[in-house]
Amino acid sequence: MRPQGVSFLTRLTREYAYTKKPLTEENPDMSRILITSALPYINGVKHLGNLAGSMLPADVYARFQRLRGNDVLYICATDEHGTPAELAASQAGVDVQSYCDEQHEIQKTAGEGFSLSFDYFGRTSHPHTARLTQHFADVLEAKGLLAETLEHQVFSIDDDRFLPDRYVEGTCPHCDFERARGDQCDSCGRLLEPTDLKQPYSKISGSKNLEVRETKHLHLKQTTMEPRIRDWVDASTEWPSLAKSIAYKWLDEGLRDRAITRDLKWGVPVTHNGEPREGFENKVFYVWFDAPIGYIGATAEWADQTGGNWESWWRTDKGADDVTYVQFMGKDNVAFHTVSFPATILGSDEPWKSVDKLKAFNWLTWYGGKFSTSENRGVFMDQALEIMPGDYWRWYLTANAPEGSDAQFTWEHFQSLINKDLADVLGNYVNRILRFNKARFDAVVPAGGEWGEHEDWLAGEMESRLSAAAEYFEAMEARKAAAEVRSIWALGNEYLTRAEPWTKFKADPDAAAIGVRTALNFMAVMARIAQPIIPVSAATILDALGIDDTDRSWPTGDSKSLLTAMPEGKSVEPPEVLFKKIESEDIEAWTERFGGTAD
């Protein structure tokens, strides 16, 4: 396998050289696709569940669309405001800005280790997001959608601070779940207020020495927007059922006017028409108000770095009317993206681009329980890269994507998928053919032999399978796409069983030659379709075959042409073993290090 230390920027430069094709007469149908994945929070490296439920599937989709020749802009950022960042910085003994600076770089590096091909990975603490957040607040207030409200909020006497919703925990008044948060119950999914909880306590200290105090906040009048948001959800025909069901659940239960400010120091200052808002000098905008605006802010950061035009991606009066906007997120983020953020965008009555396709994921669970950043349960991105290269995890998490339901991670399942799919099906095929070709045909594409029934069979099977794989990638059905890619890899092994080049070589070298030549061409197809999921391994195969960087797009056209594309006499060299099998001793060591139970 190609060393993981190969420059990430070098790899992306090579990819973009042939995937970012300009709109020309030869490429008239190019689409513009804006992709965002849920913003990872700043407090620590994210676990595999975060990766599986947003950033990785978004990257797989982005890579596929680039291979199809479309103009893709994939934007993400660290979500940096709010109480958790303040507390984490305090525990680390540094100021919050320094903490976020460090953690942003750590998360960026972890993303690079998994070959996440962000066009830009920004920060919600950037001035662009602050400016846009304050702009939206002014516009919403001018539209009559903001109100100053005196509310009662939980204050922790022992912590000497107002507690944000998520830092008040207690028993859900609806289902009696004992660890419900002050904003939402993870058990029954109902929206809550901290004052709704029974037996509330501070998540910061565990103190039950709480009281309710008056504090003034800005509220977004979501109730007045409810009919408009419902109409918008009704018109969103390209959302999976999971996303729609969550949106309707919130709407059917009735929206609430939600506070968009908090009693904190770290965040976007609350202003009014460019000046500090009177009475809000010690408050900031709520992280769930400014974080989605960070998608736009990060795109503006991208424009600063590249000279691009961010408005052409986000404002329909500036060219974004032809953009397809696709969001990826876990199910716990859906409500905010189908209700709260749309209330901001639609409520402004400005020509902002709203989401067209929203792909929601269930949870990847850790032996049936939840991965947890706060409780350090599960495997985290940096730890995963210490024990296996990024492509191993990319394949497993895509093939086991939590789409129709939650998907359970176990070490044994990880071992099974890697060994069977990557080592046995793909890796074994590449190794067998290239080493046999080197031994018998001097490591060049062999001449001789005639196209026959076995080649006809492979061409026919490949054509229908390639079409199905493209449809699954296009539909963002990760599991089905991975399964179809694997089935195409399996075709190669079945072809070898039919063609039998090894047994035919002594008696009929020409018959062996057509088998090897076809197998080498099919190997290029196998690698090209693998690029969205395992880009580093696919590049290693294509490099071994000497496939030019400009000829690595999604395979289209006549199947026979694809299977005869490589010129006879072309030099091909076997790489090192692509995939190391996971052994029982590995599982034992990892179980000892990370555990293997939900507890």
HUTA-V569011 format. One record per helix or strand of 2 or more residues. SS is the DSSP state (@ for helix, = for strand). FROM is the first residue (numbers start at 1). LEN is the number of residues. Records with the same first field share a line. If there is no record, write none. Layout:
SS=FROM-LEN / FROM-LEN
This chain:
@=8-12 / 25-3 / 48-20 / 83-10 / 96-18 / 127-16 / 165-3 / 194-3 / 222-13 / 241-13 / 287-20 / 311-4 / 316-3 / 320-3 / 331-17 / 381-7 / 390-10 / 411-31 / 453-22 / 478-22 / 501-4 / 509-22 / 535-10 / 549-3 / 559-4 / 584-11
==32-6 / 40-2 / 71-9 / 120-4 / 146-11 / 161-2 / 168-4 / 180-2 / 198-5 / 210-11 / 258-2 / 261-2 / 271-2 / 275-2 / 284-2 / 323-8 / 357-5 / 364-3 / 369-2 / 407-3
